[in-house]
Amino acid sequence: MPSKIFSPQGIEKAAVEVAGVLRALANERRLVILCKLVERGEANVNSLAETVGLSQSALSQHLAKMREEGLVTYRRESQTLWYRIADPRIEDLLATLHTLYCKPLNPR
């Protein structure tokens, strides 16, 4: 770990933020949703629901939780909501998880 000096308040604030992110990630459906958003860049609710195999209602609940924690954001285009990853640190975290836990399709 890098040797940096953090104030106790800084550590506490970071711990609260990280715990919220980890709580949001502690669901396999949300991990799949986030992976699909990383893959596509952005997706609307209908296509995302179909891709991850959830009803729009269930997907909306997961997206709301992830919005609360700052993992995803959206833009409105007419009546369509387009979701994307809100924080590049989440993409970095998912890339690390992918490297550690996902096996390649064609291992050599």
N, CA, C and O atoms as a Tinker XYZ file with bonds, in Angstrom:
   432  protein
     1  N      0.843000   -1.187000    0.000000    73     2
     2  CA     0.000000    0.000000    0.000000    64     1     3
     3  C      0.881000    1.241000    0.000000    63     2     4     5
     4  O      1.950000    1.245000    0.612000    81     3
     5  N      0.446000    2.282000   -0.674000    73     3     6
     6  CA     1.220000    3.515000   -0.665000    64     5     7
     7  C      1.270000    4.094000    0.737000    63     6     8     9
     8  O      0.300000    4.025000    1.491000    81     7
     9  N      2.404000    4.660000    1.069000    73     7    10
    10  CA     2.523000    5.234000    2.413000    64     9    11
    11  C      2.125000    6.704000    2.359000    63    10    12    13
    12  O      2.955000    7.575000    2.098000    81    11
    13  N      0.871000    6.962000    2.603000    73    11    14
    14  CA     0.351000    8.322000    2.664000    64    13    15
    15  C     -0.218000    8.515000    4.055000    63    14    16    17
    16  O     -0.666000    7.565000    4.697000    81    15
    17  N     -0.195000    9.730000    4.503000    73    15    18
    18  CA    -0.748000   10.028000    5.822000    64    17    19
    19  C     -2.148000   10.600000    5.622000    63    18    20    21
    20  O     -2.339000   11.588000    4.913000    81    19
    21  N     -3.115000    9.963000    6.258000    73    19    22
    22  CA    -4.502000   10.406000    6.179000    64    21    23
    23  C     -4.967000   10.824000    7.564000    63    22    24    25
    24  O     -4.568000   10.234000    8.568000    81    23
    25  N     -5.793000   11.821000    7.607000    73    23    26
    26  CA    -6.374000   12.214000    8.884000    64    25    27
    27  C     -7.411000   11.172000    9.287000    63    26    28    29
    28  O     -7.985000   10.510000    8.422000    81    27
    29  N     -7.659000   11.016000   10.575000    73    27    30
    30  CA    -8.707000   10.079000   11.006000    64    29    31
    31  C    -10.063000   10.397000   10.367000    63    30    32    33
    32  O    -10.820000    9.485000   10.033000    81    31
    33  N    -10.371000   11.687000   10.198000    73    31    34
    34  CA   -11.642000   12.066000    9.572000    64    33    35
    35  C    -11.654000   11.661000    8.100000    63    34    36    37
    36  O    -12.684000   11.232000    7.578000    81    35
    37  N    -10.511000   11.797000    7.436000    73    35    38
    38  CA   -10.414000   11.405000    6.030000    64    37    39
    39  C    -10.601000    9.914000    5.850000    63    38    40    41
    40  O    -11.269000    9.467000    4.917000    81    39
    41  N    -10.004000    9.144000    6.751000    73    39    42
    42  CA   -10.143000    7.684000    6.689000    64    41    43
    43  C    -11.594000    7.291000    6.940000    63    42    44    45
    44  O    -12.137000    6.430000    6.248000    81    43
    45  N    -12.211000    7.916000    7.921000    73    43    46
    46  CA   -13.613000    7.616000    8.253000    64    45    47
    47  C    -14.531000    7.926000    7.070000    63    46    48    49
    48  O    -15.410000    7.132000    6.735000    81    47
    49  N    -14.322000    9.074000    6.445000    73    47    50
    50  CA   -15.148000    9.467000    5.299000    64    49    51
    51  C    -14.958000    8.487000    4.143000    63    50    52    53
    52  O    -15.929000    8.069000    3.513000    81    51
    53  N    -13.715000    8.123000    3.868000    73    51    54
    54  CA   -13.436000    7.168000    2.786000    64    53    55
    55  C    -14.044000    5.807000    3.101000    63    54    56    57
    56  O    -14.581000    5.147000    2.211000    81    55
    57  N    -13.964000    5.382000    4.365000    73    55    58
    58  CA   -14.512000    4.081000    4.760000    64    57    59
    59  C    -16.023000    4.039000    4.542000    63    58    60    61
    60  O    -16.558000    3.025000    4.094000    81    59
    61  N    -16.699000    5.121000    4.852000    73    59    62
    62  CA   -18.151000    5.194000    4.647000    64    61    63
    63  C    -18.470000    5.096000    3.155000    63    62    64    65
    64  O    -19.386000    4.377000    2.758000    81    63
    65  N    -17.711000    5.821000    2.330000    73    63    66
    66  CA   -17.943000    5.794000    0.883000    64    65    67
    67  C    -17.683000    4.404000    0.309000    63    66    68    69
    68  O    -18.490000    3.889000   -0.465000    81    67
    69  N    -16.564000    3.803000    0.685000    73    67    70
    70  CA   -16.212000    2.476000    0.167000    64    69    71
    71  C    -17.227000    1.431000    0.623000    63    70    72    73
    72  O    -17.608000    0.560000   -0.158000    81    71
    73  N    -17.666000    1.508000    1.872000    73    71    74
    74  CA   -18.659000    0.551000    2.374000    64    73    75
    75  C    -19.955000    0.647000    1.567000    63    74    76    77
    76  O    -20.576000   -0.375000    1.273000    81    75
    77  N    -20.362000    1.852000    1.211000    73    75    78
    78  CA   -21.563000    2.023000    0.387000    64    77    79
    79  C    -21.398000    1.402000   -0.989000    63    78    80    81
    80  O    -22.308000    0.742000   -1.492000    81    79
    81  N    -20.242000    1.610000   -1.598000    73    79    82
    82  CA   -19.967000    1.018000   -2.913000    64    81    83
    83  C    -19.981000   -0.500000   -2.813000    63    82    84    85
    84  O    -20.592000   -1.175000   -3.642000    81    83
    85  N    -19.310000   -1.036000   -1.799000    73    83    86
    86  CA   -19.249000   -2.496000   -1.658000    64    85    87
    87  C    -20.623000   -3.099000   -1.375000    63    86    88    89
    88  O    -20.926000   -4.193000   -1.850000    81    87
    89  N    -21.453000   -2.399000   -0.609000    73    87    90
    90  CA   -22.826000   -2.885000   -0.377000    64    89    91
    91  C    -23.585000   -2.953000   -1.697000    63    90    92    93
    92  O    -24.295000   -3.921000   -1.970000    81    91
    93  N    -23.425000   -1.918000   -2.508000    73    91    94
    94  CA   -24.121000   -1.898000   -3.801000    64    93    95
    95  C    -23.599000   -2.995000   -4.724000    63    94    96    97
    96  O    -24.360000   -3.544000   -5.521000    81    95
    97  N    -22.320000   -3.319000   -4.627000    73    95    98
    98  CA   -21.727000   -4.354000   -5.473000    64    97    99
    99  C    -21.976000   -5.766000   -4.946000    63    98   100   101
   100  O    -21.726000   -6.743000   -5.652000    81    99
   101  N    -22.460000   -5.879000   -3.732000    73    99   102
   102  CA   -22.624000   -7.191000   -3.095000    64   101   103
   103  C    -23.883000   -7.913000   -3.565000    63   102   104   105
   104  O    -24.580000   -8.549000   -2.775000    81   103
   105  N    -24.159000   -7.807000   -4.838000    73   103   106
   106  CA   -25.318000   -8.459000   -5.435000    64   105   107
   107  C    -24.927000   -8.865000   -6.846000    63   106   108   109
   108  O    -24.507000   -8.027000   -7.644000    81   107
   109  N    -25.062000  -10.145000   -7.154000    73   107   110
   110  CA   -24.597000  -10.626000   -8.464000    64   109   111
   111  C    -25.329000   -9.964000   -9.632000    63   110   112   113
   112  O    -24.731000   -9.747000  -10.686000    81   111
   113  N    -26.602000   -9.642000   -9.463000    73   111   114
   114  CA   -27.348000   -8.978000  -10.543000    64   113   115
   115  C    -26.772000   -7.592000  -10.829000    63   114   116   117
   116  O    -26.615000   -7.195000  -11.984000    81   115
   117  N    -26.459000   -6.857000   -9.744000    73   115   118
   118  CA   -25.893000   -5.519000   -9.933000    64   117   119
   119  C    -24.510000   -5.595000  -10.572000    63   118   120   121
   120  O    -24.156000   -4.740000  -11.384000    81   119
   121  N    -23.733000   -6.604000  -10.217000    73   119   122
   122  CA   -22.424000   -6.767000  -10.861000    64   121   123
   123  C    -22.582000   -7.000000  -12.359000    63   122   124   125
   124  O    -21.847000   -6.425000  -13.161000    81   123
   125  N    -23.536000   -7.838000  -12.734000    73   123   126
   126  CA   -23.774000   -8.108000  -14.156000    64   125   127
   127  C    -24.240000   -6.830000  -14.864000    63   126   128   129
   128  O    -23.782000   -6.532000  -15.967000    81   127
   129  N    -25.135000   -6.088000  -14.242000    73   127   130
   130  CA   -25.615000   -4.830000  -14.825000    64   129   131
   131  C    -24.439000   -3.885000  -15.070000    63   130   132   133
   132  O    -24.314000   -3.301000  -16.146000    81   131
   133  N    -23.587000   -3.742000  -14.067000    73   131   134
   134  CA   -22.435000   -2.849000  -14.208000    64   133   135
   135  C    -21.480000   -3.329000  -15.290000    63   134   136   137
   136  O    -20.959000   -2.524000  -16.062000    81   135
   137  N    -21.249000   -4.633000  -15.350000    73   135   138
   138  CA   -20.371000   -5.178000  -16.398000    64   137   139
   139  C    -20.932000   -4.880000  -17.780000    63   138   140   141
   140  O    -20.183000   -4.533000  -18.693000    81   139
   141  N    -22.245000   -5.014000  -17.939000    73   139   142
   142  CA   -22.873000   -4.713000  -19.230000    64   141   143
   143  C    -22.746000   -3.226000  -19.566000    63   142   144   145
   144  O    -22.559000   -2.867000  -20.729000    81   143
   145  N    -22.847000   -2.373000  -18.564000    73   143   146
   146  CA   -22.689000   -0.940000  -18.815000    64   145   147
   147  C    -21.250000   -0.602000  -19.194000    63   146   148   149
   148  O    -21.019000    0.258000  -20.045000    81   147
   149  N    -20.286000   -1.266000  -18.573000    73   147   150
   150  CA   -18.885000   -1.057000  -18.953000    64   149   151
   151  C    -18.685000   -1.502000  -20.399000    63   150   152   153
   152  O    -18.046000   -0.811000  -21.192000    81   151
   153  N    -19.239000   -2.663000  -20.726000    73   151   154
   154  CA   -19.126000   -3.237000  -22.067000    64   153   155
   155  C    -19.727000   -2.319000  -23.138000    63   154   156   157
   156  O    -19.124000   -2.104000  -24.190000    81   155
   157  N    -20.904000   -1.787000  -22.863000    73   155   158
   158  CA   -21.647000   -1.004000  -23.861000    64   157   159
   159  C    -21.376000    0.493000  -23.797000    63   158   160   161
   160  O    -21.579000    1.204000  -24.781000    81   159
   161  N    -20.924000    0.969000  -22.658000    73   159   162
   162  CA   -20.764000    2.411000  -22.481000    64   161   163
   163  C    -22.022000    3.034000  -21.900000    63   162   164   165
   164  O    -21.968000    3.771000  -20.915000    81   163
   165  N    -23.144000    2.734000  -22.514000    73   163   166
   166  CA   -24.427000    3.196000  -21.989000    64   165   167
   167  C    -25.522000    2.310000  -22.578000    63   166   168   169
   168  O    -25.370000    1.741000  -23.659000    81   167
   169  N    -26.618000    2.207000  -21.848000    73   167   170
   170  CA   -27.718000    1.354000  -22.312000    64   169   171
   171  C    -29.028000    1.890000  -21.762000    63   170   172   173
   172  O    -29.074000    2.486000  -20.686000    81   171
   173  N    -30.100000    1.663000  -22.529000    73   171   174
   174  CA   -31.410000    2.073000  -22.029000    64   173   175
   175  C    -32.004000    0.931000  -21.198000    63   174   176   177
   176  O    -31.548000   -0.211000  -21.268000    81   175
   177  N    -33.008000    1.260000  -20.430000    73   175   178
   178  CA   -33.585000    0.300000  -19.488000    64   177   179
   179  C    -34.132000   -0.932000  -20.205000    63   178   180   181
   180  O    -33.932000   -2.052000  -19.737000    81   179
   181  N    -34.815000   -0.746000  -21.327000    73   179   182
   182  CA   -35.399000   -1.893000  -22.033000    64   181   183
   183  C    -34.336000   -2.885000  -22.485000    63   182   184   185
   184  O    -34.458000   -4.083000  -22.232000    81   183
   185  N    -33.296000   -2.394000  -23.152000    73   183   186
   186  CA   -32.264000   -3.309000  -23.656000    64   185   187
   187  C    -31.470000   -3.920000  -22.512000    63   186   188   189
   188  O    -31.065000   -5.080000  -22.585000    81   187
   189  N    -31.248000   -3.149000  -21.463000    73   187   190
   190  CA   -30.510000   -3.665000  -20.309000    64   189   191
   191  C    -31.316000   -4.751000  -19.598000    63   190   192   193
   192  O    -30.757000   -5.772000  -19.197000    81   191
   193  N    -32.615000   -4.542000  -19.440000    73   191   194
   194  CA   -33.477000   -5.545000  -18.794000    64   193   195
   195  C    -33.446000   -6.849000  -19.574000    63   194   196   197
   196  O    -33.356000   -7.930000  -18.992000    81   195
   197  N    -33.519000   -6.742000  -20.886000    73   195   198
   198  CA   -33.487000   -7.936000  -21.735000    64   197   199
   199  C    -32.130000   -8.643000  -21.637000    63   198   200   201
   200  O    -32.067000   -9.869000  -21.541000    81   199
   201  N    -31.063000   -7.871000  -21.662000    73   199   202
   202  CA   -29.712000   -8.431000  -21.623000    64   201   203
   203  C    -29.421000   -9.161000  -20.317000    63   202   204   205
   204  O    -28.818000  -10.234000  -20.328000    81   203
   205  N    -29.842000   -8.589000  -19.196000    73   203   206
   206  CA   -29.525000   -9.197000  -17.900000    64   205   207
   207  C    -30.624000  -10.123000  -17.391000    63   206   208   209
   208  O    -30.473000  -10.751000  -16.343000    81   207
   209  N    -31.736000  -10.209000  -18.132000    73   207   210
   210  CA   -32.790000  -11.145000  -17.766000    64   209   211
   211  C    -33.603000  -10.746000  -16.552000    63   210   212   213
   212  O    -33.996000  -11.599000  -15.756000    81   211
   213  N    -33.857000   -9.460000  -16.404000    73   211   214
   214  CA   -34.674000   -8.964000  -15.299000    64   213   215
   215  C    -35.887000   -8.228000  -15.851000    63   214   216   217
   216  O    -35.865000   -7.719000  -16.972000    81   215
   217  N    -36.943000   -8.179000  -15.051000    73   215   218
   218  CA   -38.079000   -7.339000  -15.425000    64   217   219
   219  C    -37.639000   -5.880000  -15.305000    63   218   220   221
   220  O    -36.673000   -5.569000  -14.607000    81   219
   221  N    -38.353000   -4.995000  -15.988000    73   219   222
   222  CA   -38.011000   -3.575000  -15.884000    64   221   223
   223  C    -38.144000   -3.079000  -14.452000    63   222   224   225
   224  O    -37.370000   -2.232000  -14.008000    81   223
   225  N    -39.118000   -3.603000  -13.736000    73   223   226
   226  CA   -39.333000   -3.205000  -12.348000    64   225   227
   227  C    -38.141000   -3.605000  -11.473000    63   226   228   229
   228  O    -37.631000   -2.794000  -10.701000    81   227
   229  N    -37.704000   -4.854000  -11.599000    73   227   230
   230  CA   -36.563000   -5.331000  -10.802000    64   229   231
   231  C    -35.295000   -4.569000  -11.175000    63   230   232   233
   232  O    -34.517000   -4.178000  -10.304000    81   231
   233  N    -35.095000   -4.363000  -12.469000    73   231   234
   234  CA   -33.917000   -3.623000  -12.925000    64   233   235
   235  C    -33.935000   -2.202000  -12.373000    63   234   236   237
   236  O    -32.905000   -1.698000  -11.925000    81   235
   237  N    -35.090000   -1.559000  -12.403000    73   235   238
   238  CA   -35.205000   -0.190000  -11.895000    64   237   239
   239  C    -34.826000   -0.101000  -10.426000    63   238   240   241
   240  O    -34.203000    0.873000  -10.004000    81   239
   241  N    -35.195000   -1.106000   -9.644000    73   239   242
   242  CA   -34.819000   -1.122000   -8.226000    64   241   243
   243  C    -33.306000   -1.211000   -8.067000    63   242   244   245
   244  O    -32.722000   -0.507000   -7.243000    81   243
   245  N    -32.670000   -2.075000   -8.857000    73   243   246
   246  CA   -31.210000   -2.196000   -8.794000    64   245   247
   247  C    -30.536000   -0.894000   -9.237000    63   246   248   249
   248  O    -29.580000   -0.440000   -8.609000    81   247
   249  N    -31.037000   -0.301000  -10.314000    73   247   250
   250  CA   -30.454000    0.948000  -10.807000    64   249   251
   251  C    -30.617000    2.070000   -9.784000    63   250   252   253
   252  O    -29.718000    2.896000   -9.627000    81   251
   253  N    -31.749000    2.109000   -9.091000    73   251   254
   254  CA   -31.972000    3.130000   -8.060000    64   253   255
   255  C    -30.948000    2.989000   -6.940000    63   254   256   257
   256  O    -30.398000    3.985000   -6.470000    81   255
   257  N    -30.692000    1.768000   -6.514000    73   255   258
   258  CA   -29.694000    1.526000   -5.462000    64   257   259
   259  C    -28.313000    1.984000   -5.931000    63   258   260   261
   260  O    -27.566000    2.604000   -5.174000    81   259
   261  N    -27.982000    1.675000   -7.181000    73   259   262
   262  CA   -26.669000    2.054000   -7.697000    64   261   263
   263  C    -26.563000    3.565000   -7.925000    63   262   264   265
   264  O    -25.479000    4.132000   -7.787000    81   263
   265  N    -27.662000    4.215000   -8.267000    73   263   266
   266  CA   -27.662000    5.687000   -8.374000    64   265   267
   267  C    -27.428000    6.310000   -7.007000    63   266   268   269
   268  O    -26.661000    7.263000   -6.870000    81   267
   269  N    -28.101000    5.757000   -5.988000    73   267   270
   270  CA   -27.939000    6.237000   -4.609000    64   269   271
   271  C    -26.483000    6.250000   -4.183000    63   270   272   273
   272  O    -26.029000    7.176000   -3.512000    81   271
   273  N    -25.758000    5.217000   -4.576000    73   271   274
   274  CA   -24.354000    5.081000   -4.177000    64   273   275
   275  C    -23.391000    5.731000   -5.166000    63   274   276   277
   276  O    -22.176000    5.657000   -4.983000    81   275
   277  N    -23.918000    6.366000   -6.209000    73   275   278
   278  CA   -23.066000    7.071000   -7.156000    64   277   279
   279  C    -22.350000    6.183000   -8.159000    63   278   280   281
   280  O    -21.361000    6.598000   -8.762000    81   279
   281  N    -22.847000    4.953000   -8.343000    73   279   282
   282  CA   -22.216000    4.034000   -9.289000    64   281   283
   283  C    -22.665000    4.291000  -10.719000    63   282   284   285
   284  O    -21.870000    4.174000  -11.651000    81   283
   285  N    -23.923000    4.639000  -10.896000    73   283   286
   286  CA   -24.449000    4.901000  -12.241000    64   285   287
   287  C    -25.130000    6.266000  -12.276000    63   286   288   289
   288  O    -25.527000    6.824000  -11.253000    81   287
   289  N    -25.242000    6.763000  -13.475000    73   287   290
   290  CA   -25.991000    7.986000  -13.725000    64   289   291
   291  C    -26.765000    7.774000  -15.020000    63   290   292   293
   292  O    -26.577000    6.763000  -15.698000    81   291
   293  N    -27.616000    8.702000  -15.357000    73   291   294
   294  CA   -28.399000    8.537000  -16.579000    64   293   295
   295  C    -28.616000    9.878000  -17.252000    63   294   296   297
   296  O    -28.441000   10.942000  -16.658000    81   295
   297  N    -28.996000    9.787000  -18.492000    73   295   298
   298  CA   -29.457000   10.961000  -19.229000    64   297   299
   299  C    -30.805000   10.597000  -19.831000    63   298   300   301
   300  O    -31.068000    9.444000  -20.172000    81   299
   301  N    -31.640000   11.602000  -19.948000    73   299   302
   302  CA   -32.976000   11.383000  -20.510000    64   301   303
   303  C    -32.974000   11.840000  -21.962000    63   302   304   305
   304  O    -32.531000   12.940000  -22.290000    81   303
   305  N    -33.478000   10.969000  -22.813000    73   303   306
   306  CA   -33.666000   11.312000  -24.222000    64   305   307
   307  C    -35.131000   11.042000  -24.524000    63   306   308   309
   308  O    -35.532000    9.896000  -24.724000    81   307
   309  N    -35.922000   12.097000  -24.555000    73   307   310
   310  CA   -37.364000   11.975000  -24.687000    64   309   311
   311  C    -37.885000   11.197000  -23.476000    63   310   312   313
   312  O    -37.745000   11.666000  -22.346000    81   311
   313  N    -38.481000   10.021000  -23.685000    73   311   314
   314  CA   -38.963000    9.238000  -22.542000    64   313   315
   315  C    -38.018000    8.101000  -22.178000    63   314   316   317
   316  O    -38.321000    7.301000  -21.293000    81   315
   317  N    -36.888000    8.024000  -22.848000    73   315   318
   318  CA   -35.942000    6.932000  -22.621000    64   317   319
   319  C    -34.821000    7.381000  -21.697000    63   318   320   321
   320  O    -34.242000    8.453000  -21.876000    81   319
   321  N    -34.520000    6.545000  -20.701000    73   319   322
   322  CA   -33.388000    6.802000  -19.816000    64   321   323
   323  C    -32.201000    5.966000  -20.276000    63   322   324   325
   324  O    -32.320000    4.756000  -20.467000    81   323
   325  N    -31.068000    6.614000  -20.451000    73   323   326
   326  CA   -29.830000    5.949000  -20.855000    64   325   327
   327  C    -28.882000    5.960000  -19.665000    63   326   328   329
   328  O    -28.489000    7.023000  -19.183000    81   327
   329  N    -28.515000    4.768000  -19.193000    73   327   330
   330  CA   -27.654000    4.628000  -18.024000    64   329   331
   331  C    -26.211000    4.399000  -18.434000    63   330   332   333
   332  O    -25.922000    3.820000  -19.482000    81   331
   333  N    -25.304000    4.874000  -17.571000    73   331   334
   334  CA   -23.872000    4.660000  -17.767000    64   333   335
   335  C    -23.183000    4.664000  -16.400000    63   334   336   337
   336  O    -23.768000    5.082000  -15.401000    81   335
   337  N    -21.953000    4.201000  -16.371000    73   335   338
   338  CA   -21.154000    4.229000  -15.144000    64   337   339
   339  C    -20.876000    5.694000  -14.802000    63   338   340   341
   340  O    -20.489000    6.472000  -15.674000    81   339
   341  N    -21.071000    6.066000  -13.546000    73   339   342
   342  CA   -20.944000    7.461000  -13.135000    64   341   343
   343  C    -19.526000    7.850000  -12.740000    63   342   344   345
   344  O    -19.157000    9.021000  -12.830000    81   343
   345  N    -18.737000    6.888000  -12.308000    73   343   346
   346  CA   -17.437000    7.193000  -11.722000    64   345   347
   347  C    -16.385000    6.274000  -12.337000    63   346   348   349
   348  O    -16.535000    5.053000  -12.278000    81   347
   349  N    -15.331000    6.822000  -12.921000    73   347   350
   350  CA   -14.305000    5.975000  -13.536000    64   349   351
   351  C    -13.647000    5.010000  -12.545000    63   350   352   353
   352  O    -13.103000    3.982000  -12.949000    81   351
   353  N    -13.695000    5.336000  -11.255000    73   351   354
   354  CA   -13.129000    4.408000  -10.259000    64   353   355
   355  C    -13.906000    3.097000  -10.236000    63   354   356   357
   356  O    -13.340000    2.042000   -9.951000    81   355
   357  N    -15.202000    3.160000  -10.536000    73   355   358
   358  CA   -16.017000    1.942000  -10.585000    64   357   359
   359  C    -15.566000    1.077000  -11.751000    63   358   360   361
   360  O    -15.478000   -0.144000  -11.621000    81   359
   361  N    -15.279000    1.700000  -12.894000    73   359   362
   362  CA   -14.760000    0.937000  -14.035000    64   361   363
   363  C    -13.422000    0.292000  -13.684000    63   362   364   365
   364  O    -13.175000   -0.858000  -14.047000    81   363
   365  N    -12.561000    1.022000  -12.985000    73   363   366
   366  CA   -11.269000    0.463000  -12.558000    64   365   367
   367  C    -11.471000   -0.714000  -11.615000    63   366   368   369
   368  O    -10.798000   -1.738000  -11.735000    81   367
   369  N    -12.398000   -0.564000  -10.679000    73   367   370
   370  CA   -12.683000   -1.634000   -9.726000    64   369   371
   371  C    -13.225000   -2.868000  -10.439000    63   370   372   373
   372  O    -12.814000   -3.989000  -10.137000    81   371
   373  N    -14.135000   -2.672000  -11.374000    73   371   374
   374  CA   -14.691000   -3.794000  -12.136000    64   373   375
   375  C    -13.619000   -4.463000  -12.991000    63   374   376   377
   376  O    -13.619000   -5.686000  -13.133000    81   375
   377  N    -12.709000   -3.681000  -13.561000    73   375   378
   378  CA   -11.612000   -4.257000  -14.352000    64   377   379
   379  C    -10.722000   -5.127000  -13.470000    63   378   380   381
   380  O    -10.280000   -6.196000  -13.892000    81   379
   381  N    -10.463000   -4.672000  -12.256000    73   379   382
   382  CA    -9.657000   -5.465000  -11.321000    64   381   383
   383  C    -10.383000   -6.749000  -10.945000    63   382   384   385
   384  O     -9.778000   -7.821000  -10.931000    81   383
   385  N    -11.672000   -6.653000  -10.639000    73   383   386
   386  CA   -12.455000   -7.848000  -10.313000    64   385   387
   387  C    -12.480000   -8.814000  -11.492000    63   386   388   389
   388  O    -12.388000  -10.027000  -11.306000    81   387
   389  N    -12.604000   -8.280000  -12.696000    73   387   390
   390  CA   -12.613000   -9.117000  -13.898000    64   389   391
   391  C    -11.292000   -9.862000  -14.030000    63   390   392   393
   392  O    -11.278000  -11.063000  -14.299000    81   391
   393  N    -10.187000   -9.157000  -13.842000    73   391   394
   394  CA    -8.863000   -9.780000  -13.933000    64   393   395
   395  C     -8.700000  -10.886000  -12.896000    63   394   396   397
   396  O     -8.136000  -11.940000  -13.191000    81   395
   397  N     -9.187000  -10.651000  -11.698000    73   395   398
   398  CA    -9.008000  -11.616000  -10.611000    64   397   399
   399  C     -9.957000  -12.807000  -10.686000    63   398   400   401
   400  O     -9.588000  -13.910000  -10.284000    81   399
   401  N    -11.174000  -12.604000  -11.194000    73   399   402
   402  CA   -12.193000  -13.646000  -11.074000    64   401   403
   403  C    -12.765000  -14.200000  -12.371000    63   402   404   405
   404  O    -13.389000  -15.261000  -12.350000    81   403
   405  N    -12.578000  -13.531000  -13.481000    73   403   406
   406  CA   -13.184000  -13.999000  -14.730000    64   405   407
   407  C    -12.138000  -14.687000  -15.593000    63   406   408   409
   408  O    -11.087000  -14.124000  -15.896000    81   407
   409  N    -12.449000  -15.907000  -15.976000    73   407   410
   410  CA   -11.530000  -16.671000  -16.816000    64   409   411
   411  C    -11.785000  -16.330000  -18.284000    63   410   412   413
   412  O    -12.922000  -16.069000  -18.675000    81   411
   413  N    -10.720000  -16.334000  -19.097000    73   411   414
   414  CA   -10.923000  -16.089000  -20.530000    64   413   415
   415  C    -11.743000  -17.212000  -21.156000    63   414   416   417
   416  O    -11.741000  -18.340000  -20.664000    81   415
   417  N    -12.441000  -16.896000  -22.243000    73   415   418
   418  CA   -13.256000  -17.907000  -22.924000    64   417   419
   419  C    -12.403000  -19.008000  -23.529000    63   418   420   421
   420  O    -12.805000  -20.172000  -23.522000    81   419
   421  N    -11.239000  -18.666000  -24.050000    73   419   422
   422  CA   -10.353000  -19.646000  -24.685000    64   421   423
   423  C     -9.010000  -19.693000  -23.962000    63   422   424   425
   424  O     -8.024000  -19.152000  -24.462000    81   423
   425  N     -8.956000  -20.337000  -22.785000    73   423   426
   426  CA    -7.674000  -20.384000  -22.073000    64   425   427
   427  C     -6.656000  -21.179000  -22.883000    63   426   428   429
   428  O     -6.994000  -22.167000  -23.534000    81   427
   429  N     -5.409000  -20.733000  -22.830000    73   427   430
   430  CA    -4.341000  -21.422000  -23.580000    64   429   431
   431  C     -3.535000  -22.287000  -22.672000    63   430   432
   432  O     -2.594000  -22.943000  -23.118000    81   431
